[in-house]
Amino acid sequence: MRQFYCPYCSPRYQFHKLRSDGVLICGQCGDPLVQKTLIKPTQVFALIAVTAFIAPFILMVVGSLQNLNKSRPPSINGSMTMITKIRRLSN
């Protein structure tokens, strides 16, 4: 259902009436009611701002999760200790 409101009266005390020609009017002041928009421009701006601040964090988390799944090359330190042990045994 569409939402209507009176831009001049307090939303707390509004009640709507239907005029004889089918137009909704405010019960207090008698002005025609205005239809509420589904998405306001300030909400669009807020969504863009939130996306700008959160997107780097999300990309960082996704990138770090991809690095965890990659296989790592074997450690060089383990093979170096084996080489030094073999050299000691041969001398």
Backbone as XML, in Angstrom:
<?xml version="1.0"?>
<chain id="A" units="angstrom">
  <residue number="1" name="MET">
    <atom name="N" x="0.843" y="-1.189" z="0.000"/>
    <atom name="CA" x="0.000" y="0.000" z="0.000"/>
    <atom name="C" x="0.880" y="1.241" z="0.000"/>
  </residue>
  <residue number="2" name="ARG">
    <atom name="N" x="0.457" y="2.253" z="-0.702"/>
    <atom name="CA" x="1.215" y="3.495" z="-0.769"/>
    <atom name="C" x="1.080" y="4.265" z="0.528"/>
  </residue>
  <residue number="3" name="GLN">
    <atom name="N" x="2.169" y="4.912" z="0.917"/>
    <atom name="CA" x="2.172" y="5.715" z="2.138"/>
    <atom name="C" x="2.011" y="7.189" z="1.765"/>
  </residue>
  <residue number="4" name="PHE">
    <atom name="N" x="1.128" y="7.869" z="2.467"/>
    <atom name="CA" x="0.904" y="9.294" z="2.254"/>
    <atom name="C" x="1.123" y="10.024" z="3.566"/>
  </residue>
  <residue number="5" name="TYR">
    <atom name="N" x="1.520" y="11.311" z="3.461"/>
    <atom name="CA" x="1.711" y="12.122" z="4.653"/>
    <atom name="C" x="1.433" y="13.581" z="4.329"/>
  </residue>
  <residue number="6" name="CYS">
    <atom name="N" x="1.154" y="14.336" z="5.378"/>
    <atom name="CA" x="0.964" y="15.775" z="5.233"/>
    <atom name="C" x="2.279" y="16.460" z="5.581"/>
  </residue>
  <residue number="7" name="PRO">
    <atom name="N" x="2.851" y="17.248" z="4.663"/>
    <atom name="CA" x="4.150" y="17.869" z="4.953"/>
    <atom name="C" x="4.060" y="19.013" z="5.967"/>
  </residue>
  <residue number="8" name="TYR">
    <atom name="N" x="2.846" y="19.451" z="6.297"/>
    <atom name="CA" x="2.687" y="20.605" z="7.182"/>
    <atom name="C" x="2.355" y="20.218" z="8.612"/>
  </residue>
  <residue number="9" name="CYS">
    <atom name="N" x="1.773" y="19.069" z="8.826"/>
    <atom name="CA" x="1.337" y="18.666" z="10.167"/>
    <atom name="C" x="2.322" y="17.666" z="10.773"/>
  </residue>
  <residue number="10" name="SER">
    <atom name="N" x="2.292" y="17.553" z="12.079"/>
    <atom name="CA" x="3.130" y="16.599" z="12.795"/>
    <atom name="C" x="2.680" y="15.182" z="12.462"/>
  </residue>
  <residue number="11" name="PRO">
    <atom name="N" x="3.627" y="14.288" z="12.200"/>
    <atom name="CA" x="3.231" y="12.920" z="11.860"/>
    <atom name="C" x="2.537" y="12.200" z="13.014"/>
  </residue>
  <residue number="12" name="ARG">
    <atom name="N" x="2.742" y="12.679" z="14.189"/>
    <atom name="CA" x="2.143" y="12.054" z="15.364"/>
    <atom name="C" x="0.621" y="12.222" z="15.391"/>
  </residue>
  <residue number="13" name="TYR">
    <atom name="N" x="0.139" y="13.350" z="14.877"/>
    <atom name="CA" x="-1.289" y="13.664" z="14.990"/>
    <atom name="C" x="-2.021" y="13.652" z="13.655"/>
  </residue>
  <residue number="14" name="GLN">
    <atom name="N" x="-1.489" y="13.001" z="12.654"/>
    <atom name="CA" x="-2.132" y="13.011" z="11.339"/>
    <atom name="C" x="-3.208" y="11.936" z="11.237"/>
  </residue>
  <residue number="15" name="PHE">
    <atom name="N" x="-4.299" y="12.293" z="10.615"/>
    <atom name="CA" x="-5.295" y="11.313" z="10.191"/>
    <atom name="C" x="-5.786" y="11.730" z="8.822"/>
  </residue>
  <residue number="16" name="HIS">
    <atom name="N" x="-6.083" y="10.750" z="8.006"/>
    <atom name="CA" x="-6.380" y="10.985" z="6.600"/>
    <atom name="C" x="-7.875" y="10.872" z="6.334"/>
  </residue>
  <residue number="17" name="LYS">
    <atom name="N" x="-8.322" y="11.708" z="5.405"/>
    <atom name="CA" x="-9.721" y="11.663" z="4.967"/>
    <atom name="C" x="-9.739" y="11.561" z="3.449"/>
  </residue>
  <residue number="18" name="LEU">
    <atom name="N" x="-10.806" y="11.026" z="2.932"/>
    <atom name="CA" x="-10.982" y="10.912" z="1.492"/>
    <atom name="C" x="-12.015" y="11.934" z="1.051"/>
  </residue>
  <residue number="19" name="ARG">
    <atom name="N" x="-11.587" y="12.826" z="0.146"/>
    <atom name="CA" x="-12.483" y="13.846" z="-0.373"/>
    <atom name="C" x="-13.474" y="13.214" z="-1.340"/>
  </residue>
  <residue number="20" name="SER">
    <atom name="N" x="-14.528" y="13.925" z="-1.684"/>
    <atom name="CA" x="-15.572" y="13.378" z="-2.559"/>
    <atom name="C" x="-15.045" y="13.043" z="-3.960"/>
  </residue>
  <residue number="21" name="ASP">
    <atom name="N" x="-13.986" y="13.732" z="-4.396"/>
    <atom name="CA" x="-13.430" y="13.437" z="-5.724"/>
    <atom name="C" x="-12.340" y="12.361" z="-5.669"/>
  </residue>
  <residue number="22" name="GLY">
    <atom name="N" x="-12.112" y="11.744" z="-4.504"/>
    <atom name="CA" x="-11.175" y="10.630" z="-4.390"/>
    <atom name="C" x="-9.771" y="11.001" z="-3.976"/>
  </residue>
  <residue number="23" name="VAL">
    <atom name="N" x="-9.519" y="12.253" z="-3.645"/>
    <atom name="CA" x="-8.186" y="12.686" z="-3.237"/>
    <atom name="C" x="-8.073" y="12.582" z="-1.723"/>
  </residue>
  <residue number="24" name="LEU">
    <atom name="N" x="-6.949" y="12.041" z="-1.248"/>
    <atom name="CA" x="-6.719" y="11.965" z="0.189"/>
    <atom name="C" x="-6.290" y="13.333" z="0.704"/>
  </residue>
  <residue number="25" name="ILE">
    <atom name="N" x="-6.893" y="13.755" z="1.819"/>
    <atom name="CA" x="-6.535" y="15.042" z="2.420"/>
    <atom name="C" x="-6.230" y="14.827" z="3.895"/>
  </residue>
  <residue number="26" name="CYS">
    <atom name="N" x="-5.511" y="15.790" z="4.452"/>
    <atom name="CA" x="-5.174" y="15.761" z="5.869"/>
    <atom name="C" x="-6.424" y="16.119" z="6.672"/>
  </residue>
  <residue number="27" name="GLY">
    <atom name="N" x="-6.677" y="15.387" z="7.750"/>
    <atom name="CA" x="-7.845" y="15.638" z="8.568"/>
    <atom name="C" x="-7.715" y="16.892" z="9.415"/>
  </residue>
  <residue number="28" name="GLN">
    <atom name="N" x="-6.480" y="17.363" z="9.669"/>
    <atom name="CA" x="-6.284" y="18.557" z="10.490"/>
    <atom name="C" x="-6.325" y="19.835" z="9.679"/>
  </residue>
  <residue number="29" name="CYS">
    <atom name="N" x="-5.495" y="19.908" z="8.633"/>
    <atom name="CA" x="-5.386" y="21.177" z="7.906"/>
    <atom name="C" x="-6.148" y="21.179" z="6.584"/>
  </residue>
  <residue number="30" name="GLY">
    <atom name="N" x="-6.505" y="20.014" z="6.058"/>
    <atom name="CA" x="-7.280" y="19.953" z="4.827"/>
    <atom name="C" x="-6.460" y="19.998" z="3.555"/>
  </residue>
  <residue number="31" name="ASP">
    <atom name="N" x="-5.149" y="20.019" z="3.664"/>
    <atom name="CA" x="-4.294" y="20.014" z="2.471"/>
    <atom name="C" x="-4.210" y="18.600" z="1.890"/>
  </residue>
  <residue number="32" name="PRO">
    <atom name="N" x="-3.980" y="18.510" z="0.572"/>
    <atom name="CA" x="-3.815" y="17.182" z="-0.033"/>
    <atom name="C" x="-2.544" y="16.513" z="0.500"/>
  </residue>
  <residue number="33" name="LEU">
    <atom name="N" x="-2.609" y="15.199" z="0.638"/>
    <atom name="CA" x="-1.475" y="14.438" z="1.152"/>
    <atom name="C" x="-0.462" y="14.189" z="0.046"/>
  </residue>
  <residue number="34" name="VAL">
    <atom name="N" x="0.798" y="14.064" z="0.439"/>
    <atom name="CA" x="1.903" y="13.821" z="-0.487"/>
    <atom name="C" x="2.340" y="12.372" z="-0.321"/>
  </residue>
  <residue number="35" name="GLN">
    <atom name="N" x="2.662" y="11.720" z="-1.426"/>
    <atom name="CA" x="3.089" y="10.327" z="-1.374"/>
    <atom name="C" x="4.547" y="10.251" z="-0.952"/>
  </residue>
  <residue number="36" name="LYS">
    <atom name="N" x="4.860" y="9.322" z="-0.031"/>
    <atom name="CA" x="6.236" y="9.110" z="0.409"/>
    <atom name="C" x="6.996" y="8.380" z="-0.681"/>
  </residue>
  <residue number="37" name="THR">
    <atom name="N" x="8.253" y="8.766" z="-0.880"/>
    <atom name="CA" x="9.095" y="8.062" z="-1.840"/>
    <atom name="C" x="9.673" y="6.818" z="-1.177"/>
  </residue>
  <residue number="38" name="LEU">
    <atom name="N" x="9.916" y="5.799" z="-1.982"/>
    <atom name="CA" x="10.447" y="4.555" z="-1.456"/>
    <atom name="C" x="11.903" y="4.720" z="-1.028"/>
  </residue>
  <residue number="39" name="ILE">
    <atom name="N" x="12.707" y="5.355" z="-1.861"/>
    <atom name="CA" x="14.124" y="5.576" z="-1.552"/>
    <atom name="C" x="14.400" y="7.066" z="-1.645"/>
  </residue>
  <residue number="40" name="LYS">
    <atom name="N" x="14.906" y="7.623" z="-0.569"/>
    <atom name="CA" x="15.218" y="9.047" z="-0.533"/>
    <atom name="C" x="16.639" y="9.278" z="-1.041"/>
  </residue>
  <residue number="41" name="PRO">
    <atom name="N" x="16.933" y="10.474" z="-1.574"/>
    <atom name="CA" x="18.296" y="10.758" z="-2.042"/>
    <atom name="C" x="19.339" y="10.655" z="-0.925"/>
  </residue>
  <residue number="42" name="THR">
    <atom name="N" x="18.966" y="10.993" z="0.295"/>
    <atom name="CA" x="19.927" y="10.874" z="1.393"/>
    <atom name="C" x="20.262" y="9.417" z="1.680"/>
  </residue>
  <residue number="43" name="GLN">
    <atom name="N" x="19.316" y="8.512" z="1.464"/>
    <atom name="CA" x="19.587" y="7.097" z="1.662"/>
    <atom name="C" x="20.545" y="6.574" z="0.598"/>
  </residue>
  <residue number="44" name="VAL">
    <atom name="N" x="20.410" y="7.059" z="-0.628"/>
    <atom name="CA" x="21.321" y="6.662" z="-1.697"/>
    <atom name="C" x="22.732" y="7.155" z="-1.375"/>
  </residue>
  <residue number="45" name="PHE">
    <atom name="N" x="22.864" y="8.401" z="-0.936"/>
    <atom name="CA" x="24.160" y="8.945" z="-0.569"/>
    <atom name="C" x="24.773" y="8.162" z="0.590"/>
  </residue>
  <residue number="46" name="ALA">
    <atom name="N" x="23.971" y="7.802" z="1.576"/>
    <atom name="CA" x="24.472" y="7.040" z="2.721"/>
    <atom name="C" x="24.947" y="5.659" z="2.287"/>
  </residue>
  <residue number="47" name="LEU">
    <atom name="N" x="24.239" y="5.034" z="1.381"/>
    <atom name="CA" x="24.636" y="3.722" z="0.878"/>
    <atom name="C" x="25.968" y="3.797" z="0.137"/>
  </residue>
  <residue number="48" name="ILE">
    <atom name="N" x="26.161" y="4.841" z="-0.656"/>
    <atom name="CA" x="27.432" y="5.017" z="-1.368"/>
    <atom name="C" x="28.561" y="5.263" z="-0.374"/>
  </residue>
  <residue number="49" name="ALA">
    <atom name="N" x="28.326" y="6.067" z="0.659"/>
    <atom name="CA" x="29.358" y="6.349" z="1.655"/>
    <atom name="C" x="29.731" y="5.093" z="2.438"/>
  </residue>
  <residue number="50" name="VAL">
    <atom name="N" x="28.749" y="4.315" z="2.824"/>
    <atom name="CA" x="29.026" y="3.077" z="3.571"/>
    <atom name="C" x="29.810" y="2.108" z="2.700"/>
  </residue>
  <residue number="51" name="THR">
    <atom name="N" x="29.441" y="2.000" z="1.446"/>
    <atom name="CA" x="30.151" y="1.110" z="0.534"/>
    <atom name="C" x="31.602" y="1.549" z="0.363"/>
  </residue>
  <residue number="52" name="ALA">
    <atom name="N" x="31.837" y="2.848" z="0.290"/>
    <atom name="CA" x="33.199" y="3.352" z="0.124"/>
    <atom name="C" x="34.072" y="3.033" z="1.333"/>
  </residue>
  <residue number="53" name="PHE">
    <atom name="N" x="33.497" y="3.021" z="2.522"/>
    <atom name="CA" x="34.286" y="2.740" z="3.712"/>
    <atom name="C" x="34.445" y="1.247" z="3.988"/>
  </residue>
  <residue number="54" name="ILE">
    <atom name="N" x="33.471" y="0.437" z="3.605"/>
    <atom name="CA" x="33.519" y="-0.984" z="3.930"/>
    <atom name="C" x="34.184" y="-1.820" z="2.828"/>
  </residue>
  <residue number="55" name="ALA">
    <atom name="N" x="34.158" y="-1.367" z="1.594"/>
    <atom name="CA" x="34.699" y="-2.149" z="0.479"/>
    <atom name="C" x="36.177" y="-2.507" z="0.666"/>
  </residue>
  <residue number="56" name="PRO">
    <atom name="N" x="37.058" y="-1.596" z="1.090"/>
    <atom name="CA" x="38.464" y="-2.001" z="1.284"/>
    <atom name="C" x="38.621" y="-3.105" z="2.330"/>
  </residue>
  <residue number="57" name="PHE">
    <atom name="N" x="37.841" y="-3.047" z="3.382"/>
    <atom name="CA" x="37.919" y="-4.084" z="4.412"/>
    <atom name="C" x="37.495" y="-5.436" z="3.851"/>
  </residue>
  <residue number="58" name="ILE">
    <atom name="N" x="36.402" y="-5.451" z="3.083"/>
    <atom name="CA" x="35.923" y="-6.705" z="2.500"/>
    <atom name="C" x="36.943" y="-7.267" z="1.521"/>
  </residue>
  <residue number="59" name="LEU">
    <atom name="N" x="37.544" y="-6.410" z="0.697"/>
    <atom name="CA" x="38.563" y="-6.874" z="-0.244"/>
    <atom name="C" x="39.785" y="-7.423" z="0.493"/>
  </residue>
  <residue number="60" name="MET">
    <atom name="N" x="40.166" y="-6.807" z="1.596"/>
    <atom name="CA" x="41.304" y="-7.280" z="2.377"/>
    <atom name="C" x="41.014" y="-8.662" z="2.964"/>
  </residue>
  <residue number="61" name="VAL">
    <atom name="N" x="39.816" y="-8.873" z="3.479"/>
    <atom name="CA" x="39.457" y="-10.167" z="4.056"/>
    <atom name="C" x="39.430" y="-11.244" z="2.974"/>
  </residue>
  <residue number="62" name="VAL">
    <atom name="N" x="38.842" y="-10.948" z="1.830"/>
    <atom name="CA" x="38.775" y="-11.922" z="0.738"/>
    <atom name="C" x="40.182" y="-12.253" z="0.249"/>
  </residue>
  <residue number="63" name="GLY">
    <atom name="N" x="41.029" y="-11.262" z="0.122"/>
    <atom name="CA" x="42.402" y="-11.504" z="-0.321"/>
    <atom name="C" x="43.177" y="-12.346" z="0.663"/>
  </residue>
  <residue number="64" name="SER">
    <atom name="N" x="42.994" y="-12.110" z="1.947"/>
    <atom name="CA" x="43.717" y="-12.916" z="2.937"/>
    <atom name="C" x="43.193" y="-14.345" z="2.974"/>
  </residue>
  <residue number="65" name="LEU">
    <atom name="N" x="41.901" y="-14.539" z="2.736"/>
    <atom name="CA" x="41.369" y="-15.900" z="2.685"/>
    <atom name="C" x="41.882" y="-16.650" z="1.459"/>
  </residue>
  <residue number="66" name="GLN">
    <atom name="N" x="42.084" y="-15.961" z="0.359"/>
    <atom name="CA" x="42.633" y="-16.614" z="-0.825"/>
    <atom name="C" x="44.086" y="-17.002" z="-0.603"/>
  </residue>
  <residue number="67" name="ASN">
    <atom name="N" x="44.834" y="-16.198" z="0.150"/>
    <atom name="CA" x="46.227" y="-16.526" z="0.439"/>
    <atom name="C" x="46.332" y="-17.738" z="1.358"/>
  </residue>
  <residue number="68" name="LEU">
    <atom name="N" x="45.364" y="-17.967" z="2.215"/>
    <atom name="CA" x="45.394" y="-19.129" z="3.094"/>
    <atom name="C" x="45.217" y="-20.424" z="2.316"/>
  </residue>
  <residue number="69" name="ASN">
    <atom name="N" x="44.476" y="-20.380" z="1.230"/>
    <atom name="CA" x="44.200" y="-21.585" z="0.450"/>
    <atom name="C" x="45.351" y="-21.971" z="-0.484"/>
  </residue>
  <residue number="70" name="LYS">
    <atom name="N" x="46.276" y="-21.079" z="-0.750"/>
    <atom name="CA" x="47.394" y="-21.381" z="-1.651"/>
    <atom name="C" x="48.390" y="-22.294" z="-0.951"/>
  </residue>
  <residue number="71" name="SER">
    <atom name="N" x="48.986" y="-23.216" z="-1.724"/>
    <atom name="CA" x="50.014" y="-24.081" z="-1.147"/>
    <atom name="C" x="51.320" y="-23.297" z="-1.054"/>
  </residue>
  <residue number="72" name="ARG">
    <atom name="N" x="52.006" y="-23.523" z="0.033"/>
    <atom name="CA" x="53.254" y="-22.785" z="0.268"/>
    <atom name="C" x="54.436" y="-23.648" z="-0.169"/>
  </residue>
  <residue number="73" name="PRO">
    <atom name="N" x="55.504" y="-23.013" z="-0.650"/>
    <atom name="CA" x="56.695" y="-23.792" z="-1.040"/>
    <atom name="C" x="57.346" y="-24.406" z="0.203"/>
  </residue>
  <residue number="74" name="PRO">
    <atom name="N" x="58.080" y="-25.498" z="0.030"/>
    <atom name="CA" x="58.716" y="-26.136" z="1.182"/>
    <atom name="C" x="59.727" y="-25.202" z="1.832"/>
  </residue>
  <residue number="75" name="SER">
    <atom name="N" x="59.891" y="-25.381" z="3.097"/>
    <atom name="CA" x="60.781" y="-24.532" z="3.873"/>
    <atom name="C" x="62.235" y="-24.797" z="3.496"/>
  </residue>
  <residue number="76" name="ILE">
    <atom name="N" x="63.001" y="-23.746" z="3.339"/>
    <atom name="CA" x="64.419" y="-23.860" z="2.991"/>
    <atom name="C" x="65.236" y="-24.247" z="4.223"/>
  </residue>
  <residue number="77" name="ASN">
    <atom name="N" x="64.802" y="-23.833" z="5.393"/>
    <atom name="CA" x="65.567" y="-24.099" z="6.605"/>
    <atom name="C" x="65.720" y="-25.596" z="6.865"/>
  </residue>
  <residue number="78" name="GLY">
    <atom name="N" x="64.717" y="-26.380" z="6.616"/>
    <atom name="CA" x="64.796" y="-27.826" z="6.844"/>
    <atom name="C" x="65.807" y="-28.485" z="5.931"/>
  </residue>
  <residue number="79" name="SER">
    <atom name="N" x="65.847" y="-28.103" z="4.674"/>
    <atom name="CA" x="66.799" y="-28.705" z="3.743"/>
    <atom name="C" x="68.220" y="-28.223" z="4.029"/>
  </residue>
  <residue number="80" name="MET">
    <atom name="N" x="68.383" y="-27.020" z="4.547"/>
    <atom name="CA" x="69.726" y="-26.531" z="4.890"/>
    <atom name="C" x="70.302" y="-27.315" z="6.067"/>
  </residue>
  <residue number="81" name="THR">
    <atom name="N" x="69.494" y="-27.670" z="7.024"/>
    <atom name="CA" x="69.999" y="-28.458" z="8.159"/>
    <atom name="C" x="70.381" y="-29.849" z="7.702"/>
  </residue>
  <residue number="82" name="MET">
    <atom name="N" x="69.651" y="-30.407" z="6.741"/>
    <atom name="CA" x="70.011" y="-31.729" z="6.229"/>
    <atom name="C" x="71.350" y="-31.675" z="5.509"/>
  </residue>
  <residue number="83" name="ILE">
    <atom name="N" x="71.590" y="-30.610" z="4.746"/>
    <atom name="CA" x="72.855" y="-30.464" z="4.013"/>
    <atom name="C" x="74.019" y="-30.362" z="4.986"/>
  </residue>
  <residue number="84" name="THR">
    <atom name="N" x="73.852" y="-29.565" z="6.041"/>
    <atom name="CA" x="74.952" y="-29.406" z="7.014"/>
    <atom name="C" x="75.197" y="-30.721" z="7.758"/>
  </residue>
  <residue number="85" name="LYS">
    <atom name="N" x="74.194" y="-31.525" z="8.049"/>
    <atom name="CA" x="74.391" y="-32.817" z="8.728"/>
    <atom name="C" x="75.126" y="-33.773" z="7.823"/>
  </residue>
  <residue number="86" name="ILE">
    <atom name="N" x="74.773" y="-33.778" z="6.529"/>
    <atom name="CA" x="75.439" y="-34.685" z="5.581"/>
    <atom name="C" x="76.894" y="-34.280" z="5.435"/>
  </residue>
  <residue number="87" name="ARG">
    <atom name="N" x="77.197" y="-33.013" z="5.400"/>
    <atom name="CA" x="78.582" y="-32.536" z="5.273"/>
    <atom name="C" x="79.413" y="-32.934" z="6.492"/>
  </residue>
  <residue number="88" name="ARG">
    <atom name="N" x="78.800" y="-32.840" z="7.649"/>
    <atom name="CA" x="79.507" y="-33.202" z="8.867"/>
    <atom name="C" x="79.818" y="-34.708" z="8.898"/>
  </residue>
  <residue number="89" name="LEU">
    <atom name="N" x="78.868" y="-35.505" z="8.436"/>
    <atom name="CA" x="79.067" y="-36.937" z="8.444"/>
    <atom name="C" x="80.132" y="-37.367" z="7.431"/>
  </residue>
  <residue number="90" name="SER">
    <atom name="N" x="80.194" y="-36.639" z="6.293"/>
    <atom name="CA" x="81.162" y="-37.007" z="5.264"/>
    <atom name="C" x="82.579" y="-36.589" z="5.636"/>
  </residue>
  <residue number="91" name="ASN">
    <atom name="N" x="82.737" y="-35.604" z="6.514"/>
    <atom name="CA" x="84.088" y="-35.159" z="6.906"/>
    <atom name="C" x="84.627" y="-35.977" z="7.998"/>
  </residue>
</chain>
